[in-house]
Amino acid sequence: MASKSHKNSTTTTTTATAASTMDVEKIFHMNGGVGQTSYYNNSSLQKKGSDKVKHVTLETIEQVYVSTNPRSLGIADLGCSSGPNTLSNIKEIVETVGKTSRHLLLPEPEFRVYLNDLPTNDFNAIFQALPDFYCDLKKERNHAGPSIYVAAYPGTFYGRIFPDNSLHFIYSSYSLHWLSKVPPGLYDAQGEPINKGSIYITERSPPEVSKAYVDQFNVDFSLFLRLRSEELIVGGKMVLIFLGRETPLHIDRGNSFFWELLTQSFSTLISQGDVEEKKLDSYDVHFYAPSKEDVEEAVKREGSFVLERLEMFEIEKEVGDINGGGMKMSYGRRVAMAVRAIQESMMTHHFGGAIVESLFEEYGRLVDQEMAKQEIQPITFGVVLRKI
Ligand SMILES: C[S@@+](CC[C@H](N)C(=O)[O-])C[C@H]1O[C@@H](n2cnc3c(N)ncnc32)[C@H](O)[C@@H]1O
C-alpha cells in the first residue's frame, strides 16, 4: 500500500510509488495450504470461468503445435497459484497435444512446463501434487506417458521470466487484472489519497482516479506484451483469461460493483468502530478490469502481437458445496470466500488480521442481499494473441 505521511511532494511521489511496487510483490499472495480459507478450496469460480473458454485454449495450443511442430514444446502458466486449477489446466493442454500428434502421425514432443507466480506463492503445494499428476498422465496412456519437465519460475510477470524465444505457448487465467502496483496517481502532490472512502473506481471517485487506473494498466499491459514477445517464438500464442468490463464506462454492474460492496462492508466496520476511516482512505486495490477498447488499443500500440480473438463472458451463478471443502454455502458467502482467499494477505497487511472474519461475513451478506434484487455477474475476457 502506498504510504501517506510525507512532507514534500517530491519525496511523497517517489516514496508512494516505491512502496506500492515493493509491497505487491512481497505481500500479495493467495491463501496457501488446503484449509477452509485457502485458495485451493476457494477457486471453483475461476475454474468455472477458465472451463468456459477451454475450447479456445485447447484449439490455440493445437494450432501452435501443428504450425510449429517442435521437438520440445515450451509452455508457461503465468499466475499459476497453488490450487487444483494449476495442474488440471496443464494436463488438458498436454493431452490435447498428445492426441493431435497421434492423429497426425507426428512424433509427440517433450513438454517443458514453466509455472510462474509471485515468489510468495505456495509452490510447495504444487510440487507435492506432481507425483499424482505424472501418474495420472501415464495411467491414461497405459504407462507410456509423455516426457514432461515441470519447473517453477517465481517472479513478477511485469519483469522478464524466461530466456529469449524459449516458449511456444503462454497461458494465464484470472491473473492479469492484477496490476504491478497500486497506481501512484491515486495520491496528490502532498501524498494525500484522492480516492477517499473507496477501494476501487466508484461513483464517488474523482475523475483522476479512473485516469490513474487506466494509466497504470497501459504501462503494465504494454510492458507485459513486450516482455512476453521476447520470450515467445514467432507464431507463438498466448491465451489470457482475465476480468474485464462490458462497456467503456468505468462503473458497471460487474466487477466494480463487487468492489463497491466490499467498500460498503468496510463502512459497516467503520460505523462499529472496528476500522479507522483514515485507514480505508489509504487502501486501494491494485486491480483493473479493462474494457475491450483498452485491450485492443494497448495491443495495437505495443505492436508485437495480433489480437486473434477476444471473447466476453459471464460465469453463471452456482450453488452447492465449495470446491473440496464439503460445505454448503450461499452464493454470497462463496464469493466472499473467493475474494478473501485472494485479498486476505493485502488486507491483513494494511488493516491487521482482526477484521478479516467480520469483514468477509458482512461482504457475503451484502452480495446475497444484492443478488436477491438482481443478478450481477463479473465479466471475463478470453483473449488470444499471436506473436508477429
Ligand atoms: C486468482 S489467482 C489465479 C490462479 C490460477 N491461474 C487459476 O485460474 O485458478 C491469481 C494469481 O496471479 C498471481 N499474480 C498476480 N500478480 C502477479 C504478477 N505480477 N506476477 C506473477 N503472478 C501474479 C497471484 O499471485 C495469484 O496466484
The ligand as a MOL file (V3000), in Angstrom:
LIG
                    3D

  0  0  0     0  0            999 V3000
M  V30 BEGIN CTAB
M  V30 COUNTS 27 29 0 0 0
M  V30 BEGIN ATOM
M  V30 1 C -6.7820 -15.6590 -8.6990 0
M  V30 2 S -5.2330 -16.4100 -8.8830 0 CHG=1
M  V30 3 C -5.4600 -17.3740 -10.3420 0
M  V30 4 C -4.7600 -18.6980 -10.2400 0
M  V30 5 C -4.9880 -19.6910 -11.3490 0
M  V30 6 N -4.4000 -19.2330 -12.5880 0
M  V30 7 C -6.4490 -20.0190 -11.5290 0
M  V30 8 O -7.0080 -19.7560 -12.6080 0
M  V30 9 O -7.0550 -20.5160 -10.5880 0 CHG=-1
M  V30 10 C -4.2180 -15.0710 -9.4670 0
M  V30 11 C -2.7420 -15.4040 -9.3860 0
M  V30 12 O -1.9920 -14.4100 -10.0870 0
M  V30 13 C -0.8190 -14.1870 -9.3740 0
M  V30 14 N -0.2380 -12.8940 -9.7430 0
M  V30 15 C -0.7740 -11.6790 -9.5760 0
M  V30 16 N 0.0640 -10.7300 -9.9970 0
M  V30 17 C 1.1670 -11.3720 -10.4630 0
M  V30 18 C 2.3910 -10.9340 -11.0460 0
M  V30 19 N 2.6560 -9.6420 -11.2090 0
M  V30 20 N 3.2960 -11.8700 -11.4270 0
M  V30 21 C 3.0460 -13.1910 -11.2600 0
M  V30 22 N 1.8910 -13.6650 -10.7030 0
M  V30 23 C 0.9680 -12.7660 -10.3070 0
M  V30 24 C -1.2690 -14.2290 -7.9160 0
M  V30 25 O -0.1980 -14.3970 -7.0250 0
M  V30 26 C -2.2300 -15.4030 -7.9540 0
M  V30 27 O -1.6180 -16.6070 -7.6350 0
M  V30 END ATOM
M  V30 BEGIN BOND
M  V30 1 1 1 2
M  V30 2 1 2 3
M  V30 3 1 2 10
M  V30 4 1 3 4
M  V30 5 1 4 5
M  V30 6 1 5 6
M  V30 7 1 5 7
M  V30 8 2 7 8
M  V30 9 1 7 9
M  V30 10 1 10 11
M  V30 11 1 11 12
M  V30 12 1 11 26
M  V30 13 1 12 13
M  V30 14 1 13 14
M  V30 15 1 13 24
M  V30 16 1 14 15
M  V30 17 1 14 23
M  V30 18 2 15 16
M  V30 19 1 16 17
M  V30 20 1 17 18
M  V30 21 2 17 23
M  V30 22 1 18 19
M  V30 23 2 18 20
M  V30 24 1 20 21
M  V30 25 2 21 22
M  V30 26 1 22 23
M  V30 27 1 24 25
M  V30 28 1 24 26
M  V30 29 1 26 27
M  V30 END BOND
M  V30 END CTAB
M  END
